[in-house]
Amino acid sequence: MGKDEAKNACIDLVTVEKFPLAVLDSKGFQTLTSQIFRGLDIPAITSRNIMGLVDEKLNCNSSEIKATLENRIISLKMDTATRLNRGILGVNVQYMNCDKICIKTLGLIELKVSHTSQNICSEIKTLLNEFNLHKEQIYTITTDNGKNMVKAVDIMNRCEVSDLNDADNVLEESLYNEEVTTNLRIHSISSIKCAAHTLQLAVKDFMLSLESVEVIEKARKIVKLLRTPSFRYLIAEKSLPQPILDVATRWCSTYQMLKKLQTFRSFCEKHLKPSLKDREESFFANNAVLCSIYLDPRIRRVLLQKPLSIMLARAQLKGLLAQILNLKKSMNPIPRTSPNSPTVSGSLEQGNELLSQNSTTCSLLKEFLNNIEVASDDEAEDDAHIEQLKKGYSEIDNYCPKPVSLNRNIMEYWKEKQFQYPHLYQLANVVHSVPQKMLYGVSCAKIIS
């Protein structure tokens, strides 16, 4: 065991395993570790110095995350939780790296103000600045269906309304005109609703729309009756599980309460589908979802009966491709002409001096005009950029894969296709890394407690 391994084990003890700091001062811990620390020639780790080690580890991890996320298109997911009168905002980043989805925690922020959309947006911007992340890098943000969370994403987009309107006009024209637009920029952040929370709301809608809603209330009354002392001890004697009473804010609790009421199975199948259908239509109306389906040969067939959805998916993918290429273009600028080489502005100054002389300078002016060097780096850069866009647009428009098995790993599929569709491979790494679920609030609550 090395020094770093010993320190990391102690850090994991109080962070991952959630042991109280007092454990490090206990006699048993000191007895177990004294020989180890002495052998490694490091000071004993106690509650007084463990937080310094945690800060060092935090700074190291933060630097690694910054380097990894630099100029990368990413997706965020966030959630709030309240426990012991403390409000916590959790923010995760999700992206594709080496054909695998990577999830990193950017921060768990204690909200000491009300959980309004404006306050949440302000905290997110501060957190993004800490990791040198720009809004242009954010593709989607996954949240629950709460109005404050959805509005927070909308507020982040407002400062770029003019840019967004211009991009929308470009997208609308591209549906009818295949002309390549070099200045296409889309910085709008898509708001993704958490799939688990959306399903929970669909179940809630189903229960509220029941023709015999009193059935659930009767079941609830029966459970309350079984939890009384008169029946509780009898249930324990027969080695039966204690009945569970549902809680409105706890997901799946009502399902668990009704779990053994098998007569509800056919009833749910009959009445749950209409509610789910409405949620499904709203869910699939999101452009980010359409892009993910368009680049997923396992389920792409669902778009075959929706030509408009296919057109919207293509337009969105073209805008995302332009955004990716613009980021790469900013990362690798073409070197400009050195100050010692002749430039247009410097030559013009020389020309002004020549023109200020007498009329016999016509020959010199002619020589000056012939010697002007026009830098073509920008033009060459734009031509290369346009060519990349053309190739990418062609891949998007002509992509028509054969269906594959639903059990197929989607990123293994795109890894095989990366040379056949290099631009679609880049897009797949973005659209397939969008979080399907938000950051669970219960995880934040556990950290607090």
N, C-alpha and C positions, 0 to 999 in steps of 0.2 A: 504494500500500500504506500503510495506516494503522498507528499504534502497536500497537493491539490485534491487528491481523492479523499483524503481525510477531511479537509475543509468542506468539500462539496457534500459529503455525507452528513456533516453537522448542519449545513444549510438546508438540505432536503428534510432533515428531521423537524425543523421548525417552520418550514414553508409547505412542502408537499405533504408531509405526514401530519402537520398542524399540531405538533407537540408544544406545550407551553414552554416559555423560555426558562422557567424555573427548573425544568428537567436537567438543563445543562449545569445547574448548581447543585444538583442532588448528589448525595454521597455515592449512590450506586453508579451513576454515570461517571463521576470522577475516578472511581476505582477501576472501572472498565477501560477508561481512556488514558489514564495517567501514563502508563507504560508506552502506549502508542505515541502520544505527543512527545514524550521524552526521547523515544527512539528516533522520531522524525525531526527532532530538534526544533519544535515549534511551540509557542506558548500555549498553555491550556486554553481551550475554548469555553467561555462561560457566557452567561446572559449579558455581561457587560461589554463584550467585544464581538458577539455574533452578528449584531446588526451592521457593524463595519464591514464584515465579510459579505453580508447580504448586499450591501451597497456596491461593493466591488464587483460582485457577480452580476448585479443589475446593470452596471455601466458597461461591462464586457458584453452582455447579451444585447444591450441597446445598440452598441456599435456594430455588432454583427448584423442586426436587423436593418440598420440604416444602410449598410453596404449592400445587403441583399436586395432591398427594395428600391435602390436608386434607379430612376428612369424606368420603372417597371409598372405595367398596368396591373392594378390590384382590385380586390373586392374587400369590403369591410362588413362586419356584422357587429351589432351592438344591442345592449339591453340594459335596463335599470332594475335594481332590486332594493328593497327596503327591509332592514333587519335591525332590531334593537335601536330603533329611532335614528338609524343612519341610512342615508341613501347613497348607493354606489352605481356609477356608470361604468360598464365594462365594454371595451372595444377590442375586437380581434381583427386581424388581417388575414386574408386567405388568398393564396396564389398557387400557380403551378410551377414546380421546379423539378427538372429531370423526370417529367411525366408522372409526378406524384403531387397530390394536393398537400400543401404545407399551411399550417395554421399557427400563427404567433399572436400572443397577447401584447397589444400596444400599451394598454394601461387599465387600471382599476381606479377610477377617480371618485373620491368622496364628494358628493354634491351637497354643499352647505347652503344652497339656495333652492327655491322651488323648482320642480322638474318641468319647467316650461320649455317649449321648443327653442326659444331664443337662447336660454341658458345652456341647453344641451348642445346647440350648434356652436356656441362660443367655446365650450369645453373641448369639442371635437377639433375645432380649428387650432386651439392651443396645442392639443396632443399631436396633430399632424405637423405643426411647426417643429416640435421637439424631435421628430424623426425625419425632418427635411422632406416631407411629402407634400406634393402639390395637388390641388383639386383635379388638374388635368390627368393625373394618374389613376383616379378613382373611377372604376367602371360601374360598380353597383354598391349599395349599402343595404344589407338585410336587417330588418327590424320586425318587431311585432306589429299588429294593426292599430296600435295606440295613436291617437291623433297627434300627440306631441312629438312622437318619434318620426312619423311620416312628414309632419310639417318641418321638422328640423332639417331633413334632407332637402325639402323644397326651398328652405331659406338659403341653404348652401348654393343652390342653383341661381338664386335671384340676382346676385351681383354680376352674372354673366348672361342676363336676359338678351341683350343686344346681340352678343355672339351666338347665343342659342337660336334666336330668330333667323339670323343669317344662315346658320347651318341647316335649319328646318327647310328654308327655301331651296337650298342646294339639294337636300334630300328629295323634296317634292319634284324638282326638275329631273333628277336622276331616274325617277320612275318612268319617265317618258322619253328621256334623252340620254344616250349612252356616252355623251361627251365627257371627257375626263376633266374634273375641276381640281386644279392644283392647290387651291387655298381652302380645301374642305377641312374644317375643324369642328369636332363635336366634343364639348366639354360637359354635357349634361350628365348628371349622375342619376342612374336608374334606381328607383326605390323598389326593393324586393320584399314582399310580405313573407314572413316566416311560414313555411309549409305546415309545420306542426301546429302553430297558433291558428292558422287559417282553418285547418281541419277541426281544431277545438271549437272554433266559432261556428263551423258548419254543424257540428254535433249539438251545440247550444241552440242554434236556429231550429234544428230538427225537433229538439225537445220542447221548445216554445210553441212550435206549430202542430204539436200532437193534438188530435181530436179528443183524446182521453188523457189530457195532461195530468189529471188527478191520479192516474195510475202510479206515476213516479212519486207523487206526494204520499200515496198510500204505502208504497214500498218504503219510503223514508220513515213513515210512522211505525211500520213493522220493525225496521232496524232499530229505532229508538227504543221500542218496547223490548227487543231482545238484548239490549245493552243495559237494561235495568238489573239490579242485584237478583231479582227473582229468577231470571233466566240465565244470567251470566255464569253462575256457578254450575248450573245444569249443563250448559254448553261445554264448560271446561271438563266436567266429568266424562263426557262422551268424546273427548279429544277432538272437538270440532273447532275450526278457526273462529275467532271472535268476529262478529259482523262489523263492517266498516261503514261509517256515516260519511256521506259526501260533503265536500266543502266547495263553495262556489268558485273560489280563486285557485283551487288546486286541480290541475289537469288530471283527467282520467278518474277522478275520485267517484264520480257518478257511475261511470262504467264499472268500476270495481264493486260498487254497492249493488249494482244490478247483474253482476257477473253470473250468478247462479240462476237467474231468472231466464231460462232458456226459451221461454215462450216469446220473448222479445226479439228473437233472432229474425224471424220472417217479417215481423212488424217493422223492424229497423230497415231491412232491405227495401221495403215498400215505400217508406216515407223519407229515408235519408237521401236517396238518390236525387230528387229534385233540388234539395238544398245544396248538395254537393255540386250539382251541375252549374248552378249560379256562381258558386265560388270558383269552379274550374274555369268558366268563361272569363271571369275577372282575372284569374291567375295567368291564363294564357294570353291575355291581351297585352301583357308586358313585353316590350321589345327585347329585353334581355333574355326572357324565357324563349321567345321565338327564335332568337339566334342560337341558343343552346340546342333547341330541337332541330333546327335546320342543319346543324353540324353533327347530329347524332344519328347515324344510319340505323340504329336499333329502333327508334321511334319516329323517324322522319316521315313515315308514311301518313301520320296523322295530319300533316300539312297538305297532302295531295288534294284534298277536297276544299282547300282554302287558298285559292290563288292570291288573294289580297295579302294574306299572312305571309306567303312566300315572298311577295314583292317587298313587304315591309322588312322582313328578315334580311333580304339581300341589301336593301338600302342601309339598314342599321349596321350590317357587317362591313359595308364599304366605308361608312363613316369611321368605324372602329379601326379598320385597317389604315386609313389616313392618319388617325391619331397615333397609332403605333409607329408608322413611318416617320411622322413628324418628330416624335420623341427620339428616334434613332438619328434623325437628321441633326437634331440639336446636340446629340452626344458626339457626333463625328463631323464637325464643321470643316469645310475645305480651307486650308491655310490661305490667308490673304497675302497679297504682294508685299514684300518687305519695304520698309521706309526708304531704302536706298534706290529701289527700282523706280523707273519713271511711272507716274500715275497721271490720270486725266487732270486732277485738280492742280498738281504741280506743273504739268505742262501748260495748263491754261494761264498760270501766273507768268510763266516764261513768255507765253504768247502775248499777254498784256504788255509786258515790257517791250517786246518786239514791235507791237503796234504803236507804242508811244514814240518810236523813233521816226525818222523821216521816211519819205515815200519810197526810198531805195531798198526798203526791207521786204519787198514783195517776195523776193527769192527766198529770203530767210523764213518768211511765213509759210511758203509752200513746203520748204524743207521740214518745218515744225509740224505741219499737218500730216506729212507723210510718216513722221517718226512717232506719232502718238500711238501708245500701246494701250489697247483696250483689253482689260482683263475679262476673260470669258469664263472664269471659275463659277460665277453665279449661274450663268446660262447653262453650263455643263451640269451643275448640280441640279438645277430645275429639270433638265432633260432626263437625268437619271431617275429623279423622283417621279416624274410623269410615267416613265417606262415601268417602274415598279408598280405604280398604281394601276396601269393598264393590265399588267400580268395578274395582279391580285384581283381586279374586277372580273377578269376573264375566268379565273378559277372559281370565284363566287357564283357567277352566272351559269357556268357550265357544270357545276357540281351536281351530279345525279347518281348517287351510289346505289349499289345493290343492298337490300336489307340484310342485316347480320343478326345473330342470335342476341336475345335480351341479356344473356349471361356473359356476353363479351365485354371485356374491360375496354372502355371507350378510349382511354389514353394509350393503351397498347395498340389499338387500331390506328390512332393518329400517328404513333411513332413509326408504324410500318408505312404510312402514307406521306411522311414528311418530305420525301424527295419528289413524289408525284405532285403533291399539293403543298409547296413550302409556305405559301402565304396563308392558306387555310390552317396549316399546322400551328402557325403563330396565333391565329384567331381562336383555334380550339383551346389553346393553353389559357386563354383569357376567359372565354365564355363558359368553359367547363369547370372553372375554379370558383364560380359564383356560389356563395353559401346558400344551401337550401333551407337552413334553419338559422334562427338568430342565436346569439349567445344566451344560454339559459341563465335566468336570474338566480336560480337556486345555487348555482356554482359560486356566484358572488356572495350570496348569503352565507354559505358555508365558510368562506374565507373570513367574513366579519366575525362569525361566532367562534 
